Amino acid sequence: MIKMIYYGVIALLVIIGFYKVFSHTTEEIEGDNSIVNLLINQGKIYAYIAFGLTIAAAIFGLITHFKQSIWALVGIGALLVIFGIAWSMSSTGDNAFLESFGSDISINGTESRLSEAGLKTMFILGGLGIIGAVASGVKSLFE
């Protein structure tokens, strides 16, 4: 039950985020930097909520089913390693990219690097997921 609620909240956050991004035309976004600022702040809030829910679900799983959660700990460790690799690949950067969209939010180098590392982590995990899906399909052909 809790797992379904967790997935439902994450799905709701993703749907709200997509709605906020795609409900504005390019002209509206370029003409009004408050939309960009709003989207950036909402993105930060969604990231904090998703992170908090993930940690809460992991802790709940560890408390209720410790022996079955060993693999969850391995997965968290792997995620930290992948994020560390993405962090090392990220530049220290600045907020010139956001300023080109009219944003007046000041983003420091650490926030910019965290954002870039998060995106690279997402791409790495997405690539691993695609490779896993293809490998699973190919394996099932030979069984």
C-alpha positions as CSV (number, residue, x, y, z in Angstrom):
1,M,0.0,0.0,0.0
2,I,2.7,2.5,0.9
3,K,4.6,1.6,-2.2
4,M,1.6,2.5,-4.3
5,I,1.2,5.8,-2.5
6,Y,4.9,6.5,-3.0
7,Y,4.6,5.8,-6.8
8,G,1.5,7.8,-7.0
9,V,3.1,10.9,-5.4
10,I,6.1,10.6,-7.7
11,A,3.9,10.2,-10.8
12,L,1.8,13.2,-9.7
13,L,4.9,15.3,-9.3
14,V,6.1,14.3,-12.7
15,I,2.8,15.1,-14.3
16,I,2.6,18.5,-12.6
17,G,6.2,19.3,-13.8
18,F,5.4,18.3,-17.4
19,Y,2.2,20.4,-17.3
20,K,4.1,23.5,-16.0
21,V,6.8,23.2,-18.6
22,F,4.7,22.4,-21.6
23,S,1.7,24.6,-20.8
24,H,3.7,27.8,-21.8
25,T,4.7,28.8,-25.3
26,T,8.2,29.7,-26.1
27,E,7.2,33.3,-26.6
28,E,5.6,33.4,-23.1
29,I,8.8,32.0,-21.5
30,E,11.1,34.4,-23.5
31,G,8.9,37.4,-22.7
32,D,8.4,36.8,-19.0
33,N,11.3,35.7,-16.8
34,S,9.0,35.1,-13.9
35,I,7.8,31.9,-15.6
36,V,11.4,30.7,-15.8
37,N,12.0,31.6,-12.1
38,L,8.8,29.8,-11.1
39,L,9.7,26.7,-13.1
40,I,13.2,26.6,-11.6
41,N,11.9,27.0,-8.0
42,Q,9.3,24.4,-8.6
43,G,11.9,22.1,-10.0
44,K,13.9,22.5,-6.8
45,I,10.9,21.8,-4.6
46,Y,10.0,18.7,-6.6
47,A,13.6,17.4,-6.4
48,Y,13.6,17.9,-2.6
49,I,10.2,16.2,-2.2
50,A,11.3,13.2,-4.4
51,F,14.6,13.0,-2.5
52,G,12.8,13.0,0.9
53,L,10.2,10.4,-0.2
54,T,13.0,8.2,-1.5
55,I,14.9,8.4,1.7
56,A,11.8,7.8,3.8
57,A,10.8,4.8,1.7
58,A,14.3,3.3,2.0
59,I,14.4,3.8,5.8
60,F,10.9,2.3,6.1
61,G,11.9,-0.7,4.0
62,L,15.1,-1.2,6.1
63,I,13.1,-1.1,9.3
64,T,10.3,-3.5,8.2
65,H,12.2,-5.9,6.1
66,F,15.9,-5.7,6.8
67,K,17.1,-9.0,5.2
68,Q,15.2,-8.2,2.0
69,S,16.6,-4.7,2.0
70,I,20.2,-5.7,1.7
71,W,19.9,-5.4,-2.1
72,A,18.4,-1.9,-1.7
73,L,21.5,-0.9,0.2
74,V,23.6,-2.3,-2.6
75,G,21.5,-0.3,-5.1
76,I,21.9,2.9,-3.0
77,G,25.6,2.3,-3.0
78,A,25.7,1.8,-6.8
79,L,23.6,5.0,-7.2
80,L,26.1,7.0,-5.1
81,V,29.0,5.6,-7.1
82,I,27.3,6.6,-10.4
83,F,26.5,10.1,-9.0
84,G,30.2,10.4,-7.9
85,I,31.2,9.6,-11.5
86,A,28.7,12.1,-12.9
87,W,29.9,14.7,-10.3
88,S,33.5,14.2,-11.4
89,M,32.5,14.6,-15.1
90,S,30.6,17.9,-14.4
91,S,32.0,21.3,-14.9
92,T,31.9,23.9,-12.2
93,G,30.0,26.1,-14.6
94,D,28.0,29.3,-14.0
95,N,24.5,30.5,-14.6
96,A,25.0,31.9,-18.1
97,F,22.8,29.3,-19.5
98,L,19.9,30.3,-17.2
99,E,20.5,34.0,-17.9
100,S,20.1,33.3,-21.6
101,F,16.5,32.4,-20.9
102,G,15.9,35.6,-18.9
103,S,16.3,34.1,-15.4
104,D,17.3,36.4,-12.7
105,I,17.9,33.6,-10.1
106,S,21.4,33.6,-8.9
107,I,22.8,30.0,-9.2
108,N,26.2,29.4,-7.7
109,G,28.8,27.0,-9.1
110,T,27.9,24.2,-6.7
111,E,24.2,24.3,-7.6
112,S,25.1,24.4,-11.3
113,R,27.4,21.4,-10.9
114,L,24.8,19.5,-8.9
115,S,22.2,20.1,-11.6
116,E,24.6,18.9,-14.3
117,A,25.6,15.9,-12.2
118,G,22.0,15.0,-11.7
119,L,21.3,15.2,-15.4
120,K,24.3,13.0,-16.2
121,T,23.3,10.5,-13.6
122,M,19.8,10.4,-15.2
123,F,21.4,9.8,-18.6
124,I,23.7,7.1,-17.3
125,L,20.9,5.3,-15.4
126,G,18.6,5.6,-18.5
127,G,21.3,4.1,-20.7
128,L,21.8,1.3,-18.3
129,G,18.1,0.6,-18.2
130,I,17.9,0.5,-22.0
131,I,20.9,-1.8,-22.1
132,G,19.3,-4.0,-19.5
133,A,16.0,-4.2,-21.4
134,V,17.8,-5.1,-24.6
135,A,19.9,-7.7,-22.9
136,S,16.9,-9.2,-21.2
137,G,15.1,-9.4,-24.5
138,V,18.0,-11.0,-26.3
139,K,18.5,-13.5,-23.4
140,S,14.9,-14.6,-23.6
141,L,15.3,-15.4,-27.4
142,F,17.9,-18.0,-26.5
143,E,16.0,-19.7,-23.7
